[in-house]
Amino acid sequence: MEKQYWLISGASQGIGAAVVEELSKNAANVVIGFGRNAQKIQDLSMRLKNSPAQLDLFQADIVQDLDKIAEKIAKLPYLSVLINNAAAFLHKPFLETSPKDWQELFATNVFASVALIQKSLAQLGKNPKKAQVLNITSMGGFQGSVKFAGLSAYSASKACLANITECLAAEYSTSNIAFNSLALGAVQTEMLSQAFPDYKAPINPTEIAEFIVQFAEKNGQLFNGKILPVSSSTP
């Protein structure tokens, strides 16, 4: 049974935790996941301790602890899929956003995500088959989609990551690594509930996690440089 090595950022809650849980069902998977919330990472580890997959879940901040994460990556024989899921969120009127707000959002959603890709490239390149980078972006950063007040900084950061996806696909077109972005619509996560307490999203983290894993396992190698909207509404 050929092992598949997965790296998931933002794995302590929401979509990231749901992706880890979905991957934990398959004994062929080796799952390395990290998130900022130590208690939630520990709770997830305990909940999945008897799963058939091999799990390495640990506390790390994608901005502050990149060296710690890189050490984990370097110990792998290769990397099959990187799911860039960690994200910061901000719901604030544009005139109230400060330079610090923008800097903090881009630090996580763009700069740290880019750095994680850089740290992962060597192990992705060692994959005997086609490796994948899946950047989890947002319909808020998808050109032509409906935009919402108060999400300018967040949406801009996700649009930036989507554009980087296209650029990397071009730059590494002769490699064995595919770069794609899944632009998600609203998912009922804790982060969404805190920002929009009266809103009920049409999809939950488990449902979107099943889609993400299925895409990576069955379809991801057929795409490269694509920004794929994943939303139940149009536009």
C-alpha positions in Angstrom: 0.0 0.0 0.0 1.6 3.2 -1.2 1.6 5.9 1.4 0.2 9.4 0.8 1.8 12.2 2.8 -0.5 15.1 3.5 0.3 18.5 5.1 -2.6 20.6 6.4 -2.3 24.1 7.9 -5.0 25.5 10.2 -5.9 22.0 11.4 -7.1 22.8 14.9 -10.7 23.7 13.9 -13.2 24.3 11.2 -12.4 23.1 7.7 -8.8 22.1 8.5 -9.9 19.8 11.4 -12.6 18.3 9.2 -10.1 17.6 6.5 -7.8 15.8 9.0 -10.8 13.7 10.2 -11.7 12.8 6.6 -8.1 11.8 5.8 -7.9 9.8 9.1 -10.3 7.2 7.6 -7.7 5.9 5.1 -4.8 3.7 6.4 -2.7 4.8 3.4 -2.6 8.3 4.6 0.1 9.9 6.7 -1.3 13.2 7.9 0.8 16.1 9.3 -1.5 18.8 10.6 -0.9 21.9 12.7 -2.8 24.8 14.1 -2.5 27.6 16.6 -4.9 26.3 19.3 -3.0 23.8 21.4 -6.1 22.5 23.2 -8.1 22.0 20.0 -5.2 20.2 18.4 -4.9 17.9 21.4 -8.7 17.3 21.4 -8.6 16.4 17.8 -5.6 14.0 18.3 -7.5 12.2 21.1 -10.7 11.9 19.1 -8.8 10.3 16.2 -6.3 8.3 18.2 -7.7 5.0 17.0 -8.0 5.9 13.3 -6.3 3.8 10.7 -4.3 6.6 9.3 -1.0 7.8 10.8 -1.5 11.2 12.3 1.1 13.8 13.5 -0.9 16.7 14.8 0.9 19.5 16.7 0.5 23.1 17.8 2.2 25.7 15.6 1.5 29.2 14.3 2.1 29.4 10.6 3.5 32.9 11.0 5.6 32.4 14.1 6.6 28.8 14.0 7.6 28.2 10.3 11.0 26.6 11.3 9.3 24.1 13.5 6.9 23.2 10.7 9.8 23.0 8.2 11.6 20.4 10.5 8.5 18.2 10.3 8.4 18.5 6.5 12.1 17.7 6.0 11.7 14.4 7.8 9.1 13.1 5.3 10.3 10.9 2.5 8.1 13.0 0.2 5.0 15.1 0.3 1.9 14.2 -1.7 -0.5 17.1 -1.0 -0.1 20.4 0.8 -3.4 22.0 1.8 -2.8 25.7 2.6 -5.9 26.2 4.8 -4.7 28.4 7.7 -6.3 31.8 7.5 -7.0 35.0 9.5 -10.4 36.7 9.1 -11.6 40.2 9.6 -15.1 41.7 9.3 -14.7 45.5 9.6 -15.8 48.5 7.7 -13.2 49.7 5.2 -12.6 53.1 6.8 -12.0 51.4 10.2 -9.3 49.0 8.9 -5.9 50.0 10.0 -2.5 49.3 8.3 -2.0 46.8 11.1 -5.2 45.0 10.2 -4.0 44.7 6.6 -0.5 43.6 7.6 -1.8 40.9 10.0 -4.2 39.5 7.4 -1.6 39.4 4.7 1.0 38.0 7.1 -1.1 34.8 7.5 -3.2 34.6 4.4 -0.4 35.4 1.9 3.1 35.7 3.3 3.0 32.7 5.6 1.2 30.6 3.1 3.8 31.4 0.4 6.6 30.6 2.9 4.9 27.2 3.6 4.9 26.4 -0.1 8.6 27.3 -0.3 9.4 25.1 2.6 7.4 22.2 1.0 8.7 22.3 -2.6 11.6 20.0 -2.1 9.5 17.2 -0.6 6.7 17.8 -3.0 9.2 17.3 -5.8 10.3 14.0 -4.4 6.8 12.6 -4.8 6.9 9.6 -7.2 3.7 10.7 -8.8 2.1 14.1 -9.3 2.2 16.2 -6.1 -0.3 18.9 -5.4 -0.6 22.3 -3.7 -4.2 23.2 -2.8 -4.6 26.8 -1.7 -7.9 27.3 0.1 -9.2 30.7 -1.0 -12.6 32.3 -1.0 -15.4 33.3 -3.3 -14.8 36.8 -1.8 -11.6 36.9 -3.7 -13.0 35.4 -6.9 -13.3 37.9 -9.7 -16.9 38.6 -10.6 -18.4 37.1 -7.5 -20.7 38.9 -5.2 -18.8 40.9 -2.6 -19.8 41.8 1.0 -19.3 45.0 3.0 -16.7 44.7 5.7 -14.6 42.0 4.0 -12.3 44.1 1.8 -9.0 43.2 3.5 -9.9 39.5 3.9 -11.2 39.2 0.3 -8.1 41.0 -1.1 -5.8 38.7 0.7 -7.5 35.6 -0.7 -7.5 37.1 -4.2 -3.8 37.6 -3.8 -3.2 33.9 -2.9 -5.4 32.8 -5.8 -3.3 34.9 -8.2 -0.1 33.4 -6.7 -1.5 29.9 -7.5 -1.7 30.8 -11.2 1.8 32.2 -11.2 3.3 29.1 -9.5 1.5 26.8 -11.9 3.2 28.7 -14.8 6.6 28.8 -13.1 6.6 25.1 -12.2 4.8 23.8 -15.3 7.6 21.4 -16.1 7.7 20.0 -12.6 5.6 17.2 -11.1 3.7 19.6 -8.9 0.2 20.9 -9.6 -1.0 24.2 -8.1 -4.7 24.9 -7.7 -7.0 27.0 -5.6 -10.4 26.1 -4.3 -12.4 29.3 -3.8 -14.9 28.3 -1.1 -18.3 29.9 -0.6 -19.7 30.3 2.9 -19.1 27.3 5.3 -20.6 27.1 8.8 -17.4 27.4 10.8 -16.7 29.0 14.1 -14.9 31.9 12.3 -18.0 32.6 10.2 -20.3 32.3 13.2 -18.3 34.9 15.1 -18.2 37.3 12.2 -21.9 36.8 11.1 -23.8 35.4 14.1 -27.2 35.6 12.4 -26.1 34.0 9.2 -26.5 30.2 8.5 -24.2 28.9 5.8 -25.6 26.2 3.4 -22.7 23.8 3.9 -20.8 22.5 7.0 -17.1 21.8 7.4 -17.6 18.0 7.1 -19.3 18.4 3.7 -16.6 20.7 2.3 -13.8 18.5 3.7 -15.2 15.5 1.9 -15.1 17.5 -1.3 -11.5 18.8 -0.7 -10.2 15.3 -0.1 -12.1 13.8 -3.0 -10.8 16.5 -5.3 -7.2 15.9 -4.2 -7.4 12.2 -4.4 -9.3 11.8 -7.7 -9.2 15.1 -9.7 -6.4 17.4 -8.5 -3.8 15.9 -10.8 -6.0 16.8 -13.8 -5.9 20.5 -13.1 -3.1 23.0 -12.9 -3.2 26.8 -12.3 -7.0 26.8 -11.8 -9.1 28.9 -9.5 -12.1 26.7 -8.9 -15.2 28.2 -7.3 -16.8 25.9 -4.8 -20.2 27.5 -3.9 -23.8 26.5 -4.0 -24.8 30.0 -5.2 -24.3 31.9 -8.5 -22.3 34.1 -8.8 
